[in-house]
Amino acid sequence: MQKVESHVQRQVENWFHNTLLLADHDVPFKYKRQKKYRSLKGARVDLIYYPSTESIAGMDFEVMNVVKVAIS
């Protein structure tokens, strides 16, 4: 279980792009939903994810793509 430090939701066309920052991690955890979701800030979550690389302005950044979020 990890504690969520920050949760940001941005709408891109018909999808909501969610970014989580977890305590003791320097890498953002990203996932998409079709509906807006309540804020997870301060919640304890269990994530299933895989590492990925995202290229922004010619620079590569490590991100984690979330497959499943379980809230406790």
Contacts in CASP RR format, 6 or more apart in sequence:
PFRMAT RR
TARGET T0000
AUTHOR 0000-0000-0000
METHOD contacts of the structure
MODEL  1
MQKVESHVQRQVENWFHNTLLLADHDVPFKYKRQKKYRSLKGARVDLIYY
PSTESIAGMDFEVMNVVKVAIS
1 44 0 8 1.000
1 45 0 8 1.000
1 46 0 8 1.000
1 72 0 8 1.000
2 22 0 8 1.000
2 23 0 8 1.000
2 24 0 8 1.000
2 25 0 8 1.000
2 44 0 8 1.000
2 45 0 8 1.000
2 46 0 8 1.000
2 47 0 8 1.000
3 22 0 8 1.000
3 23 0 8 1.000
3 42 0 8 1.000
3 43 0 8 1.000
3 44 0 8 1.000
4 20 0 8 1.000
4 21 0 8 1.000
4 22 0 8 1.000
4 23 0 8 1.000
4 40 0 8 1.000
4 41 0 8 1.000
4 42 0 8 1.000
4 43 0 8 1.000
4 44 0 8 1.000
4 45 0 8 1.000
5 21 0 8 1.000
5 22 0 8 1.000
5 23 0 8 1.000
5 41 0 8 1.000
5 42 0 8 1.000
6 19 0 8 1.000
6 20 0 8 1.000
6 21 0 8 1.000
6 41 0 8 1.000
7 18 0 8 1.000
7 19 0 8 1.000
7 20 0 8 1.000
7 21 0 8 1.000
7 39 0 8 1.000
7 40 0 8 1.000
7 41 0 8 1.000
8 18 0 8 1.000
8 19 0 8 1.000
9 16 0 8 1.000
9 17 0 8 1.000
9 18 0 8 1.000
9 36 0 8 1.000
9 37 0 8 1.000
10 16 0 8 1.000
10 17 0 8 1.000
10 19 0 8 1.000
11 17 0 8 1.000
11 36 0 8 1.000
14 34 0 8 1.000
15 32 0 8 1.000
15 33 0 8 1.000
15 34 0 8 1.000
16 32 0 8 1.000
16 33 0 8 1.000
16 34 0 8 1.000
16 35 0 8 1.000
16 36 0 8 1.000
16 37 0 8 1.000
17 30 0 8 1.000
17 32 0 8 1.000
18 30 0 8 1.000
18 31 0 8 1.000
18 32 0 8 1.000
18 33 0 8 1.000
18 37 0 8 1.000
19 28 0 8 1.000
19 29 0 8 1.000
19 30 0 8 1.000
20 28 0 8 1.000
20 29 0 8 1.000
20 30 0 8 1.000
20 31 0 8 1.000
20 40 0 8 1.000
20 45 0 8 1.000
20 47 0 8 1.000
20 66 0 8 1.000
21 28 0 8 1.000
21 29 0 8 1.000
22 29 0 8 1.000
22 45 0 8 1.000
22 47 0 8 1.000
27 62 0 8 1.000
27 63 0 8 1.000
27 64 0 8 1.000
28 63 0 8 1.000
28 64 0 8 1.000
29 47 0 8 1.000
29 49 0 8 1.000
29 63 0 8 1.000
29 64 0 8 1.000
29 65 0 8 1.000
29 66 0 8 1.000
30 63 0 8 1.000
30 64 0 8 1.000
30 65 0 8 1.000
30 66 0 8 1.000
31 65 0 8 1.000
31 66 0 8 1.000
31 67 0 8 1.000
31 69 0 8 1.000
40 69 0 8 1.000
40 71 0 8 1.000
43 71 0 8 1.000
44 71 0 8 1.000
44 72 0 8 1.000
45 69 0 8 1.000
45 70 0 8 1.000
45 71 0 8 1.000
45 72 0 8 1.000
46 69 0 8 1.000
46 70 0 8 1.000
46 72 0 8 1.000
47 64 0 8 1.000
47 66 0 8 1.000
47 68 0 8 1.000
47 69 0 8 1.000
47 70 0 8 1.000
48 66 0 8 1.000
48 67 0 8 1.000
48 68 0 8 1.000
49 64 0 8 1.000
49 65 0 8 1.000
49 66 0 8 1.000
49 67 0 8 1.000
50 64 0 8 1.000
50 65 0 8 1.000
50 67 0 8 1.000
51 62 0 8 1.000
51 63 0 8 1.000
51 64 0 8 1.000
51 65 0 8 1.000
52 62 0 8 1.000
52 63 0 8 1.000
52 64 0 8 1.000
52 65 0 8 1.000
53 60 0 8 1.000
53 61 0 8 1.000
53 62 0 8 1.000
53 63 0 8 1.000
54 60 0 8 1.000
54 61 0 8 1.000
54 62 0 8 1.000
54 63 0 8 1.000
55 61 0 8 1.000
END
